[in-house]
Amino acid sequence: MWNRRQFLARTLQGSSLLALNAVVPQFIFRSAQAAAPGKDTILVVLEMTGGNDGLNTVIPYADDLYHKARPTLRQTDRTVIRLNDQVGLHPGLQGLRPLWDQGKLAVVQGVGYPNPIRSHFESMDVWHTGTLQQASKTGWLGRASAEIDNGSGAVPILHLGPNGQPLALAGAPAGGAVTVNQDNTFQLDLQRITLV
């Protein structure tokens, strides 16, 4: 698996699924190539765990406080990819510019929840469950999947990642969330199949 920097560099070079073809299982890659454009609506949720410098991702380049707080890390109005007269993207995110220009990219700032918990792990549980109730055992994507399950037998959620299924997927209908990773690659091993 790639780290965050490798993932962003690779996917911003072109079509995300095509750029990811080394990571995406081949049956998914071939299905995406064969799919009719606009046939289905697909929500792609990308979670990049670990630290991210949000102020140098979506940069408030017009704010004097930003420049005072970051004398060595700051980006200027000449270096950012301007989104408007106040904020811009880090110059390393140039691959996102065409999506912004086409109206296919949105930036949502100031996302949070009331009275945030100071524990990183408890906060991650809040994000995954979509609720402040710490006893919740189901995730927001799992509950949404259960609500929209149309009984077609299709797998509504595909999780690609090096770890097990995240809490956000808990609560999906049986078989509704599949995890593909290095330990579960969806390979057909004919040596383990007994023909009767």
Buried (B, 14 or more C-beta within 10 A) or exposed (E): EBEEEEBBBBBBEEEBBEBBBEBBBEEBBEEBEEEEEEEEEEEEEEEEEEEEEEBBEBBBBBEEEBBEEBEEEBBEEEEBBBBEEEBBBBEBBEBBBEEBEEEEEEEEEEEEEEEEBEEEEEBBBBBBBBBEEEEBEBBBBBBBBBEEBEEEEEEBBEBBBEEEBBBBBBBBBEEBBBBBBEEEEEEEEEEEEEEE
